[in-house]
Amino acid sequence: MRIDLFLKLSGLLKTRSIAGKACKGGFVILNGGKVRSSSTVAPGDRIELTKPDGSIVTVLVNAVPEVKQVSRKERGSLTSIIESRSRFSC
């Protein structure tokens, strides 16, 4: 699955266009390297995302959905948060 679609389905970013812009701007790092919005995501991958509010979230991909719509209840099972840092952390 494309990373921009995965970021939207997992609820990490609100829309696919925002996810695409985040990838293009270098705010998404997949397994230690910057990515394009068309890069593929697989279970076990590590995503570091700088959100629009400046916070940095590192997640581990648990599962990649087969379909292009995921219920809000299922979103939580797609990723596990490894680390979450605020822009203003001390």
Protein Blocks (a to p, Z undefined) as FASTA:
>chain_A
ZZklmmmmnomamblklmmmmmmnopaceehiacdfkbccdehiacddddfkopacdddd
fbdcfbfcdcfklmmmmpccfbdcdfkbZZ
